[in-house]
Amino acid sequence: MGIILSLFIFQVIPVTYADTTWTMYGGNLENTHFQRTRGAISTEPIVKWSYVTEDRVEAHGAAVADVDGDGNMEVVIGSEDHKVYCLNGVTGVVEWSYTTGYDVYSSPAVADVDGDNAMEVVIGSADSTVYCLNGVTGGVKWTRKTKDGIVSSPSIADVDGDGNMEVVIGSNDSKVYCLNGVTGVVEWSYNTGTGNSVHYSSAVADVDGDGNMEVVFGCGATVYCLNGVTGGVEWSYTSGGVYSFPAIADVDSDNTLEVIVGTSDNKVYCLNGVTGLVKWSYKTGFLVESSPAIADVDGDGNMEVVVGSNDSKVYCLNGVTGGVKWSYDTGGWVHRGISVADLDMDNILEILVPIQTDSLLTCLNGEDGSVLWIKKLARDVHDITIADIDNDGCVELIVGTAGEHKIWALDDVGNQSGCGSYLDIEEDSSPSSQNDRELGIEFKTMGKGVYLFTPNAIPVDIKLYDVCGRLQQTIYKGVLTKGGHTFMPDIKNSGIYFTVLQSHNFKKSLKIIRF
């Protein structure tokens, strides 16, 4: 299996999840738009900083990473003034910029693509060029010309399993290119032959479970799944015009991956990752340009698909059936990607919706779609990046707008720090705290199980989560008698999991790795 740029790698279903950084479109190779790091934005956020470019910021979103190795985060984003900007995450001051030959709509990807132990920024431009830039200086390391302009955002991964990184990107010449990360040389390309532009970014994952990576993208009326080694078609599905970036996840908990995509026939499709056949579809009132977000947004233990439509609505769909769980009428087109995170540390996910016509960024409650706050920015709010840009341990929001030609960074009113991760399922490997000792409680891993000792009868809630915060199993919920108790979580697949114990004022989590 190829190397994936991510915090975690599953051995059975290799899905990655964003954590503190957002280094490519959608936060990860699967375009799921889910951020695990929490924020403290419980009310309408304030503007931390903004930067005015010389033209509209219609970019597909920003990348956030320490691109120059100085220990601080930078925000990298493109603009229609033909430039790529690298901004200081704390102040918004330009650290460097690079001028291409035409508009930059592409979202940058940040990674060490050439194995030199330093970060590069890879981005496409409407001047028909893919640029690989030095993360420290913004100088060009290599470029690759295509036969038409580039709007698509790049993905960076070892798609062919050779141990080296490749850049996968689409072009308006109807092709998807796989470029060598060191040289920019074309390793393979696939021509759809449709005469249509490949506007939307590819998602990369082992969608069929064969141990090799696939590249999934849309062009014209067709979704294509390509072999990452050869670029050959493994399957394709034709419907209406494909307008959204595809997202990949196991949305129905069947231990196989699905592909979620929106189309011009007003539908959201869920396709089987192995065959490309439709598992379900949902019809909205108009075309679906919005890229979906995928997470358990209502905390019921199952995945949901949240997507916008140009019928001015946001839909929360059941990942198993495609049925509507709730919808919200925005009053304006939702033509860009939805993003999801726990923005206010309440262990409930919030949903960020960019609205084109009303200059609004709207925050919804993931449980029921109710409005939590609305921030007025400027005309045509584009894709939102949720990331910790100032190293305070809490996420901020980064977004570009066509109106006012601005890049906006939004933060919580109190500028809080140390927000932690969603559901606090990060491993607690610290020695017993004073509170633990006073309570006399011991909670630890033991072989393939977990062991809990309590000196008194207490009510406990022990749950098993996967790495993205999705509930896998309620191990025990009720009153335990005093003494020692051993529990064996029902883990069927390889991967990283967290067992979380809660009891009154006691909470502790343990990491479990299954090979």
C-alpha positions, -999 to 999 in steps of 0.1 A, spaced: 0 0 0 13 35 -8 22 61 17 -6 85 26 1 120 39 -20 119 71 -20 115 108 -32 80 107 -32 51 83 -58 23 86 -47 -12 75 -81 -24 63 -99 8 52 -72 35 47 -91 66 54 -73 96 67 -86 124 89 -76 160 94 -62 170 128 -45 203 135 -35 212 99 -54 213 67 -28 207 40 -50 201 9 -86 205 -3 -111 190 21 -85 185 48 -74 151 36 -70 129 6 -107 118 9 -121 153 8 -143 146 39 -141 182 53 -140 170 89 -116 186 114 -110 168 147 -94 197 166 -120 217 184 -125 254 187 -140 279 212 -163 297 187 -196 296 206 -210 329 192 -204 349 161 -167 350 155 -145 381 153 -121 389 125 -87 379 137 -71 394 106 -79 400 69 -58 405 39 -69 423 7 -56 410 -26 -58 427 -59 -87 406 -72 -114 382 -62 -105 353 -39 -125 326 -55 -101 299 -43 -112 264 -34 -98 270 0 -66 275 19 -40 251 31 -26 255 67 8 241 76 42 251 89 55 255 53 88 270 62 98 249 92 99 278 117 74 261 141 46 285 132 16 279 109 12 296 76 -20 301 55 -15 294 18 -42 305 -7 -46 316 -43 -64 346 -58 -76 359 -92 -48 385 -91 -27 356 -104 -9 351 -71 -3 325 -45 0 340 -10 18 326 20 5 345 51 16 344 87 -11 325 106 -10 348 136 -9 382 119 -19 377 83 12 394 71 26 382 37 56 360 42 60 354 5 39 355 -27 44 340 -61 28 354 -93 16 329 -119 5 337 -154 -33 339 -147 -60 334 -121 -55 309 -93 -86 291 -82 -69 259 -72 -65 251 -35 -28 244 -26 -15 212 -12 15 213 12 38 183 17 74 172 13 68 160 -23 105 155 -32 119 139 -1 142 167 9 128 170 44 113 204 37 78 214 27 67 223 -8 35 241 -20 19 226 -50 -9 245 -68 -24 249 -102 -31 280 -122 -54 290 -151 -22 297 -170 -21 259 -177 7 252 -153 12 232 -121 37 249 -98 58 233 -71 71 261 -48 97 261 -21 79 264 12 105 287 27 110 312 -1 81 307 -26 106 301 -54 99 276 -81 112 241 -77 95 227 -108 66 234 -131 45 212 -155 25 226 -184 -8 211 -194 -28 219 -226 -53 241 -209 -60 260 -177 -61 244 -143 -89 250 -118 -86 216 -100 -68 213 -67 -39 189 -64 -37 158 -42 -4 145 -29 1 109 -21 22 78 -30 -5 66 -54 16 39 -70 32 24 -40 68 31 -50 77 49 -18 77 84 -34 51 111 -36 31 119 -66 9 149 -74 -25 142 -89 -43 171 -106 -69 176 -132 -69 201 -161 -93 218 -184 -78 197 -213 -101 168 -200 -71 150 -184 -60 140 -150 -22 140 -145 -1 120 -121 32 138 -117 65 128 -101 69 147 -69 106 153 -74 107 164 -110 71 171 -121 75 146 -149 42 129 -160 41 93 -147 7 88 -163 -22 107 -175 -58 98 -183 -78 115 -210 -115 113 -204 -121 121 -241 -152 141 -232 -140 176 -242 -150 187 -207 -128 203 -181 -117 184 -150 -125 213 -127 -129 194 -95 -102 178 -74 -95 141 -71 -100 120 -40 -74 94 -33 -79 62 -13 -79 24 -16 -116 24 -24 -119 -13 -33 -97 -28 -6 -72 -44 -29 -42 -28 -11 -36 -3 -39 -46 33 -42 -73 46 -65 -79 81 -79 -116 92 -80 -127 123 -99 -156 137 -119 -155 150 -155 -185 159 -177 -213 135 -167 -190 107 -154 -173 98 -121 -141 79 -128 -121 56 -105 -85 51 -118 -59 27 -108 -32 46 -90 -3 26 -105 -13 27 -142 -40 54 -145 -63 28 -161 -101 29 -154 -113 5 -127 -149 17 -130 -169 47 -140 -205 59 -134 -224 82 -157 -253 104 -144 -257 141 -147 -228 166 -149 -204 161 -120 -201 195 -103 -188 187 -69 -155 173 -55 -160 136 -46 -157 125 -10 -147 90 1 -157 73 34 -175 43 48 -208 61 53 -229 30 60 -206 10 84 -203 -20 60 -164 -19 62 -161 -8 26 -157 27 12 -183 47 -7 -179 77 -30 -202 106 -25 -207 132 -52 -232 159 -64 -243 163 -100 -263 186 -123 -293 163 -123 -299 177 -89 -288 146 -71 -264 135 -44 -251 100 -53 -235 73 -30 -215 49 -51 -200 16 -41 -163 20 -40 -156 -15 -54 -181 -15 -83 -191 21 -88 -228 11 -87 -253 33 -70 -261 24 -33 -285 54 -29 -292 88 -43 -311 118 -31 -327 144 -53 -326 181 -43 -344 210 -60 -315 222 -82 -280 213 -92 -255 202 -66 -221 220 -69 -213 218 -32 -188 193 -20 -201 171 8 -188 168 43 -189 134 60 -190 128 97 -213 116 125 -227 151 129 -256 142 152 -238 118 176 -260 88 169 -231 65 161 -237 66 123 -222 87 95 -241 115 78 -235 132 45 -240 170 47 -242 188 14 -255 221 -1 -275 226 -32 -282 256 -55 -319 252 -44 -306 273 -14 -307 244 11 -283 224 31 -292 187 35 -281 162 62 -285 128 47 -285 94 65 -253 76 54 -270 42 51 -302 51 33 -297 86 18 -328 98 35 -331 134 49 -325 137 86 -329 175 84 -325 204 60 -319 241 63 -331 269 40 -302 293 36 -319 318 13 -290 317 -12 -270 293 -33 -248 268 -15 -223 261 -42 -191 255 -23 -179 229 2 -195 223 36 -171 219 66 -176 203 99 -159 205 134 -167 209 171 -164 246 171 -175 253 206 -162 224 227 -196 209 234 -188 175 218 -214 182 192 -203 189 157 -211 222 140 -216 227 103 -202 257 84 -221 268 53 -208 293 28 -236 312 10 -229 329 -23 -257 354 -28 -260 369 7 -223 372 17 -230 350 47 -211 323 66 -237 303 86 -230 279 115 -256 252 121 -260 227 149 -252 192 135 -279 175 155 -309 193 140 -297 220 116 -307 249 138 -288 282 134 -261 289 160 -247 321 145 -243 340 112 -213 361 101 -217 386 73 -185 388 53 -186 398 16 -202 386 -16 -196 350 -27 -182 332 4 -160 303 -8 -147 271 7 -139 273 44 -108 259 60 -109 250 97 -75 248 113 -54 261 141 -34 289 124 -18 304 155 -7 273 176 -31 280 204 -47 246 203 -80 259 190 -92 261 154 -98 293 135 -117 298 102 -101 308 70 -122 318 39 -119 339 8 -145 361 -8 -150 376 -42 -164 408 -27 -138 431 -11 -111 407 -26 -104 394 9 -88 365 28 -105 364 62 -93 347 94 -120 344 121 -115 335 157 -134 332 190 -141 363 209 -120 353 239 -90 340 220 -91 308 241 -64 281 240 -61 244 245 -94 233 231 -84 196 225 -98 172 201 -134 162 192 -149 139 219 -115 141 237 -107 107 223 -70 114 221 -49 90 242 -45 98 278 -11 83 286 -4 104 317 2 87 350 -26 86 375 -37 121 384 -44 133 420 -81 130 411 -76 93 400 -57 85 432 -83 101 454 -111 83 437 -91 50 438 -100 43 402 -76 25 378 -83 23 341 -57 7 317 -52 -16 288 -47 -53 296 -38 -76 266 -66 -71 241 -90 -58 267 -93 -29 291 -92 -32 329 -112 -10 353 -108 -11 391 -132 9 413 -132 8 451 -169 16 452 -200 9 431 -202 37 405 -222 44 373 -199 42 343 -202 47 306 -175 30 285 -175 35 248 -153 25 218 -146 51 191 -127 50 159 -101 77 151 -126 101 136 -149 100 167 -174 76 153 -190 54 179 -182 17 174 -196 1 205 -211 9 239 -189 -15 259 -208 -10 292 -233 15 305 -247 11 340 -236 7 376 -205 -14 383 -199 -32 416 -167 -24 434 -136 -44 424 -118 -52 392 -136 -56 358 -122 -66 325 -139 -57 292 -131 -70 257 -141 -45 230 -156 -60 199 -130 -49 173 -133 -67 140 -109 -46 118 -74 -34 121 -68 2 130 -66 27 158 -94 30 183 -101 48 216 -119 34 247 -134 63 267 -145 59 303 -168 85 319 -181 85 354 -193 116 372 -162 138 374 -138 111 361 -129 108 324 -101 89 308 -93 75 274 -70 47 262 -56 41 227 -61 6 213 -42 -5 181 -53 -36 163 -31 -51 136 
